[in-house]
Each structure stands twice: as structure tokens, then as C-alpha cells.
């Protein structure tokens, strides 16, 4: 199912770009800064990569729509602090293929965006100071998240993007199972667990033409 979904997404992305003069396409590259809400650690300390392709279309002079397919790293990180007697190391790493769908409001060089994203988890790894942690509670294979962001068109076909995203669905149940006092219930689905919280900074490059 994962391969079929990715194949269909890539096919749609390329077909729209090649066959329509009304659409624009380009490449994405940047960094993520993430944390996992509900893992008892705070701070956007886990750095990662985001890269992929996008297709956009103007709906009118003020509004536009955008479709993306990206590889995105998320997770959580806590470093030891010996000065405070904290010797705990924790790293949680996620690799996702993510499909964002966005609506954009254009204002000269600045544009605002909002939308949703569907993510497919392709790899996960949890570590502490003793090595790999064998998780007793598995991570979810899929994720739905909300997105808001701002873009600044700073040069020709280049623009910078600052984006915030938060998962609507949990990436894992709370450590104690379905119900425990690990963390408060989530604001959206009312379930205990862990949720991705990510800020990303990227550069978007618009292709002049594909071929």
C-alpha cells in the first residue's frame, strides 16, 4: 500500500507539471527542528532534513494551491547535562514520506499558507545512553498533521519557507498503554500518547522548465 500510494503521488506530481502550463513545479530543501509532545522532554532539539518536490497553481491573483511530496525527518532529542547531574541521553528518530496539501494567500513578496499533510512512517529508531531501545509499544504507520507557514520570495525563482506542523493523530500510545497518567489527553482526538511537533526552515526553487 505504501509503495502504491507513493507511486500514485509521484505520478500525479510529474504529470501535472509536464502537461499543464498553468502549474509551476520545483524542488525543496531544508532543515527540521522537532520534538515529540508527550515524551517528557521539551525543546526543538532534534534536527533533521526535509527534501522533495512541489507543484503549485494560482487560483486567482490572491490565492493559490500547492501539492508536495517530501522526505521529512522528525523526532526528539535530550542531551545529558553533567553540570546539573543529568546523565540521561535520549534520541527518537522518525523518517517520513509526507504529502502536504496547502492553500496559499499571496501578498507581493510574502505569502501565507495553511493545510494538512498525510505522512507514512518508513523508519524509526529510539535510543538512550545504553544503546537501542526496543519499544514495547509500536509507532503508528501513518500520521495526519496540520500545517501553517509563511514564505518570503527573496530572489527570482527562490523563496524561503518557515513552517510549523503538529500531528492530529498520535505517533504512539502512551508508555502505559491506552489509558494512563503519562500525559494529558491530546487536544484533537482526546487520546493519551505522543504527537509530533515540528518547525522547518526550507528553500524552494521553482523550475524554469522541466524539459
N, C-alpha and C positions, 0 to 999 in steps of 0.2 A: 504493500500500500504506500509506503514511504517513497519508494522509487517511482511508482506511477504518478504520485502527486507531484514530485519534483520534476519529472519529465514533462507533465502537462503544463506546469508553471513556466518552465524554460521555453517550451514550445510557444506558449501564448506570448511571452515576453519578446521572443525573436520575431514571431510572425507579425505582431502589431508594429514593431519597429521597422521591419522591412517593407511592409505592404501599405503603409499609410503615411502621407506627407503631413498629416495633422498631428502626429505623435513625435515626441522627442525621446531620445534614449541616451543613456550614459553609464558611467562606472562610479562606484562608491568605494571609498577607503577611509578608515579612521580608527579610533580607539574607543573602548568602552570602559566605564568605571562603575562597578556594580557591588551590590550587597544582597543578601538574602534576608528578607523580613521574616523573623521568627526563629532564627538560628542562635539567638542570644548575643550576637556580635553586631556592632554598629559601625557605620562608615563605609564609604565607597572605595574600599581598599583593594579590590580585585580588578586589575587591569586586564584588558583583553583586546581582541581585534574584531572589527566589523568590515566586511568587504562584499561587494556584489554588483548587481546591475539594476537599473531602474528604467521605467517608461513613464512619461508624463504627457498630459494633454490639457490644453487650455479649453475651458468650457465657455468662458467669456473673458473680457479684459480683466476682471477682478478675481475670478475663481478658476481653479484647476484641479485635476485629479492625478494621482500618482500610484503606480504599482511597482513593487520592488521584490527581488529575491536575493537574500543576503545570507552569508555565513556570519554568525554572531556568537562571541564568547561571553558568558555570564558567570556569576558565582559569588563567592565570598572569601575573604582572607582576614586572618588575625595573626599579627606578628608578636613574638614574645617581647616583653619589656622587663629586662632584668632589674632595672632600677626600682621598679615597683614590686618586685617579687613575682612577676607574671612570666612563667616559663612555657606557657601554652602556645603551640603553633596549630593553626587550623587553616586548611585550604579546601575550598569546594569549587570545582571547575565544571562548567557546562559548555558543550558545543551544540549550537542550534542551527538548523536551516530555518530561516524566518521569512514569512511572506507578509509584509506590511501593505495595507491599502489606506491611502491618505486623501484627504481633501485639503486644498491649499488656498489661502487668501493672499493675493498679491498686492503689495504696496511699494511700487517702484523697485528699489534695490532690496527691500526686506519683504519676506513672505512668512506667514504663519501657517502651521499645519496641525492637523488632528486626524486620528484614525485608529485602526485596530490592526493587530498582527496575529497571525497563526504561526506557531513555532513547532518544529519537530526536533526532539532531542536525539542527537546522533552519538553523543558520548558524554560520560560523566565520570568524575573521579573525586573522591573525598580522602583527605589526608590529615594527619595530626603529627605531633613531634615523634611518634613511634613508627610512622610509615602509613601505608594504605589502610583506610578504614573500610571494612566490609559492612556495607549498610544493611541493617536488619529490615529497614523499610525502604522499598524501591522508589525511585524517582518516576514521575509521570512521563509518559512518552510524548505527550502533546501539551501545548500551552497556548492560551489566549491572553493577549495583553492589550492595554490601551496606550496610546501614544499622543504626546503633544510636543511641538517643537517650533523652532524659528530658524529661518535661513537668511543669509546675507550674501548677495551677489556682488563679489568683490572684483572680479576680473573676467571679462569676455564670457567664456562658457564655463567658468568656475564659480562655485558658491560653497560657503561654509554652512554646516548644519549643526545645531545644538538640539539634542532630543532627549526627552525624558520618557521612560516607559515603566509600567507597573503591571504585573500579571493579574488578570481577573481570576484565573484558576490556579490552584496551588501546584507547586512543583513536587511536593512530598507531604504526606501526612505528618502530623506532629510525632516526635520521637516515641511517645507513649501509645500511639495508635490513633484511632478515630477521634476519641474524646479524652482530653487530659488537661492539666493546667500549665502545659508548656508555654502557651502563648494565647493571647486573646483571639477570639474568632475574627476572621477576615471581614472587612467592611462590605465586600461584594457578595460572596457566596455563603458567609456565615459558618465557615468550616475552620477548624484548627489546622495549622500546618505552616508551611514555608512558602514564600512568594518572592519571585524575582523583582528587583528594584534596580533600574539601570539608567545611567546618564551616558550619552555618547556624544562625541565630537568628531565630525566627519567632513571630508571634502568631496563634493560632487562635480564630476567632469562630464559635460554634455558633448556627445559625439557630433562632429560636423556632418558626417555621413557614415553609414555602416560599410558600404562597399563602393 
